[in-house]
Structures are given as C-alpha cells and as structure tokens.
Amino acid sequence: MRLSDALIGGLFALSGVVVQQILATASAHLEHRRARSAELLAEKRSIYARLIVAMRVVQRLSKDHADAPAVAVDRSRITASLDVLAQVNAEVRLVASSDLVERVLAWEDVARCRLLSGDSSATDELRISTVVCALRRDLFPEGTGESIAPLR
C-alpha cells in the first residue's frame, strides 16, 4: 500500500507543478498582451497629438488667409505645413480605423484645396472638432471603462 500511496502522491505533486507552469505561462502571456496594448495606445496618442498640432497649424493658416485675403500668404509656409500634415496622416493610416483615416484624409483634402487654390471662403469646413472627437473615440471606445472629458 505504501508504494501506491507514494505513486499517487508523486502524481499529485507532478500535476501540481504542471498546472502551476501552465498558469504562470498564461499569466505571462496576458501581461505581455497588456503591456503591448499600453505601448500601442501610447503610440496612438503620440501620433494623434502630432496630427492635431499639424491640423491646427493648417487651420490657423487658413484663418489668417480668410481674415486678410489681400495679404500675400507665404506659399512655402503653406506647402511646408501641408507636407507635415501629410506625413502625420501617413502615420495615422498605420494605427487608425478606416473610418478615422477617411475623416482625416477628407479634412486634409479640403484644407489642401482651400489653401493651394487661395479660396478664403467657408472656413467652417476646416473645423477640427469632429476629427478630434473621432480620435478620442478611437482611443477610448465606449464600454472600455475609460472616460474622456467633453470638448469645450
């Protein structure tokens, strides 16, 4: 009877080690996924922040041009600002949903057409608030428990 008790005890000990190893591996995998998720979120925030800054610069140029259309606008400044916006948009395409990419590209197209054509009308179309709301929804989808402050 002692040999069977020893075998049973050994099997229980061995199965305990196997279960512990499985749980440790699963826990490490989950922790790795959480860390990667946090890295991706931080990367998205950084890209989206650069996008908002680039959009704001272009928006400001458009507003300045609308306020004083007779004043010659520095063409190289417009081109440089639009190029920065295009570069950031390329990064956005790597991390954002297709709906968000479409919104951002549409905004860029309107801004590019307006600034390069010299059209100073309809500055309302260059509002960035709808894009910012879409960016925030992408960062904090409903039901994730994250809260975002309302836009002012």
C-alpha positions as a printed Julia matrix, in Angstrom:
152×3 Matrix{Float64}:
   0.0    0.0     0.0
   2.92   2.33    0.61
   4.16   2.15   -2.97
   0.76   3.12   -4.4
   0.47   5.96   -1.88
   3.89   7.22   -2.93
   2.95   6.98   -6.62
  -0.32   8.81   -6.06
   1.45  11.49   -4.03
   4.11  11.85   -6.72
   1.47  12.14   -9.44
  -0.37  14.83   -7.5
   2.87  16.75   -6.94
   3.81  16.43  -10.59
   0.35  17.5   -11.77
   0.53  20.48   -9.38
   3.81  21.57  -10.96
   2.32  21.22  -14.45
  -0.76  23.26  -13.51
   1.43  25.91  -11.89
   3.59  26.11  -15.03
   0.52  26.43  -17.26
  -0.9   29.22  -15.09
   2.45  31.04  -14.97
   2.75  30.87  -18.77
  -0.82  32.09  -19.25
  -0.25  34.93  -16.79
   2.98  35.97  -18.54
   1.19  35.92  -21.9
  -1.64  38.12  -20.58
   0.83  40.52  -19.03
   2.72  40.74  -22.32
  -0.54  41.48  -24.17
  -1.45  44.2   -21.65
   1.98  45.79  -21.95
   1.81  45.7   -25.75
  -1.69  47.22  -25.64
  -0.41  50.03  -23.42
   2.51  50.64  -25.81
   0.18  50.8   -28.81
  -2.16  53.18  -27.01
   0.76  55.45  -26.11
   1.95  55.35  -29.73
  -1.55  56.22  -30.97
  -1.79  59.12  -28.52
   1.54  60.47  -29.72
   0.59  60.22  -33.39
  -2.85  61.73  -32.76
  -1.32  64.6   -30.8
   1.04  65.37  -33.69
  -1.94  65.19  -36.05
  -3.93  67.7   -34.02
  -0.96  70.08  -33.92
  -0.44  69.79  -37.69
  -4.16  70.29  -38.33
  -4.2   73.32  -36.04
  -1.29  74.91  -37.92
  -3.09  74.42  -41.24
  -6.33  75.69  -39.73
  -4.54  78.81  -38.48
  -3.05  79.45  -41.93
  -6.5   79.14  -43.48
  -8.0   81.53  -40.93
  -5.19  84.05  -41.41
  -5.74  83.9   -45.15
  -9.51  84.33  -44.74
  -9.05  87.31  -42.41
  -6.71  89.1   -44.81
  -7.09  87.68  -48.32
  -5.38  90.68  -49.88
  -2.18  89.97  -47.95
   0.18  87.66  -49.76
   0.46  84.37  -47.91
   3.89  82.77  -47.81
   3.47  79.87  -50.26
   6.44  77.96  -48.84
   4.91  78.11  -45.35
   1.61  76.71  -46.67
   3.39  73.94  -48.58
   5.56  73.04  -45.58
   2.54  72.88  -43.26
   0.59  70.73  -45.69
   3.61  68.44  -46.1
   3.86  67.97  -42.32
   0.14  67.2   -42.22
   0.56  64.62  -45.0
   3.45  62.96  -43.14
   1.46  62.67  -39.93
  -1.53  61.38  -41.9
   0.69  58.61  -43.25
   1.41  57.58  -39.65
  -2.29  57.76  -38.77
  -3.05  55.29  -41.56
  -0.88  52.72  -39.78
  -2.73  52.83  -36.46
  -6.26  54.15  -37.04
  -9.51  52.61  -38.17
 -10.54  53.05  -41.8
 -13.39  55.39  -40.78
 -10.97  57.64  -38.92
  -8.48  57.58  -41.79
 -11.24  58.66  -44.19
 -12.19  61.59  -41.94
  -8.61  62.76  -41.58
  -7.86  62.45  -45.3
 -11.08  64.28  -46.19
 -10.11  67.11  -43.85
  -6.64  67.25  -45.4
  -8.11  67.32  -48.92
 -10.4   70.25  -48.09
  -7.55  72.14  -46.42
  -5.13  71.44  -49.26
  -7.64  72.57  -51.91
  -8.55  75.69  -49.98
  -5.02  76.8   -49.21
  -3.46  75.97  -52.55
  -6.31  77.49  -54.56
  -6.4   80.61  -52.4
 -10.07  80.08  -51.51
 -10.73  82.04  -48.33
 -14.42  81.2   -48.03
 -16.2   78.68  -45.83
 -13.7   78.46  -43.01
 -16.25  76.37  -41.08
 -15.26  73.32  -43.12
 -11.82  73.36  -41.51
 -13.1   72.8   -38.0
 -11.08  70.08  -36.33
 -13.53  69.3   -33.53
 -15.24  66.45  -35.42
 -11.87  64.86  -36.17
 -10.77  65.28  -32.55
 -13.97  63.59  -31.35
 -13.3   60.69  -33.73
  -9.71  60.46  -32.46
 -10.95  60.33  -28.88
 -13.5   57.63  -29.71
 -10.7   55.63  -31.32
  -8.53  55.97  -28.23
 -11.36  55.31  -25.76
 -14.07  53.13  -27.33
 -17.37  53.01  -25.47
 -17.52  50.28  -22.86
 -13.78  50.26  -22.07
 -14.26  52.0   -18.75
 -12.1   54.92  -19.85
 -13.65  58.34  -19.55
 -12.88  61.37  -21.62
 -13.58  64.96  -20.75
 -16.06  66.73  -23.02
 -14.7   69.16  -25.61
 -15.13  72.83  -24.87
